[in-house]
Amino acid sequence: MLKRWDGFTSFLSDGRICLTNNAAERALRGFALGRKAWLFAGSERGADRAAFMATLINTAKLNDVDPQAWLTDVLARVADTSITRLEDLLPWNWRPARALMASAA
């Protein structure tokens, strides 16, 4: 503990640092609850797909984006989006198609 004292007491000088890891634990809780369900992915390929989808959904949540609305919109638009504009569909850059149409009008 004495070797890590500076790190341990850093919350005293920086009010942004939380004393607990409750936020991180809560973020992982939903995924941990499905742990038994992940056993029944059916195959390694199915497990890879489940992990990929979980990553997309949690990334959207971390960016304060509704995952269902984002995925629905992105899947509808991705085929018509040029490869140079794909980054606009990422959760941290995404704007719903109807918002884009309203701003263009």
C-alpha positions in Angstrom: 0.0 0.0 0.0 2.8 2.4 0.8 4.3 1.9 -2.6 1.1 3.0 -4.2 0.2 5.8 -1.8 0.3 8.5 -4.5 -2.3 6.7 -6.7 -4.4 5.8 -3.6 -4.6 9.4 -2.5 -5.1 11.0 -5.9 -8.8 11.3 -5.4 -8.0 13.9 -2.7 -6.6 16.4 -5.3 -8.8 15.5 -8.2 -12.6 15.6 -7.6 -13.3 13.7 -10.8 -11.9 10.5 -9.4 -14.5 8.3 -7.8 -13.7 6.5 -4.6 -15.4 3.3 -5.8 -15.7 1.3 -9.0 -19.5 1.1 -8.7 -20.1 2.7 -12.1 -17.8 0.2 -13.9 -19.4 -2.7 -12.0 -22.9 -1.5 -12.9 -21.9 -1.2 -16.6 -20.7 -4.8 -16.6 -23.6 -6.2 -14.6 -26.0 -6.5 -17.5 -23.4 -8.4 -19.6 -22.6 -10.7 -16.6 -26.2 -11.6 -16.1 -26.2 -13.1 -19.6 -23.2 -15.2 -18.9 -25.0 -18.5 -18.9 -26.8 -17.6 -22.1 -23.4 -17.2 -23.8 -22.7 -20.9 -23.2 -25.4 -21.7 -25.7 -24.2 -19.6 -28.6 -24.2 -22.8 -30.7 -20.7 -22.6 -32.2 -17.5 -20.6 -32.0 -18.8 -18.5 -34.9 -22.0 -17.9 -33.1 -20.1 -16.8 -30.0 -18.0 -14.4 -32.1 -21.2 -12.9 -33.5 -22.7 -12.5 -30.0 -19.5 -10.8 -28.7 -19.5 -8.5 -31.8 -23.1 -7.5 -31.2 -22.5 -7.0 -27.5 -19.6 -4.7 -28.3 -21.7 -2.7 -30.7 -24.6 -2.3 -28.3 -22.4 -1.4 -25.3 -20.4 1.1 -27.4 -23.7 2.8 -28.4 -24.8 2.9 -24.7 -21.5 4.4 -23.7 -22.0 7.2 -26.2 -25.6 7.9 -24.9 -27.1 6.5 -28.1 -30.2 4.3 -28.2 -28.7 1.0 -29.5 -31.9 -0.2 -31.2 -32.4 3.1 -33.0 -28.7 3.3 -34.0 -28.5 -0.3 -35.3 -31.8 0.1 -37.2 -30.6 3.3 -38.9 -27.1 2.2 -39.6 -28.2 -1.1 -41.1 -30.6 0.7 -43.4 -27.9 3.3 -44.5 -24.7 1.3 -44.6 -25.1 -0.1 -48.1 -25.6 3.4 -49.6 -22.8 5.0 -47.6 -19.5 5.5 -49.3 -16.5 4.0 -47.7 -15.0 7.4 -46.9 -18.2 8.3 -45.0 -18.5 5.1 -42.9 -17.1 6.9 -39.8 -20.2 9.0 -39.8 -22.2 5.9 -38.8 -20.1 5.2 -35.7 -22.0 5.8 -32.4 -19.9 8.8 -31.4 -20.5 10.5 -34.8 -24.0 9.2 -35.6 -27.0 11.4 -36.3 -30.3 9.8 -37.2 -31.2 9.9 -40.9 -34.3 12.0 -40.2 -32.2 14.6 -38.4 -29.9 14.8 -41.4 -32.9 15.2 -43.7 -34.3 18.0 -41.5 -31.0 19.9 -41.5 -30.7 19.5 -45.3 -34.2 20.9 -45.9 
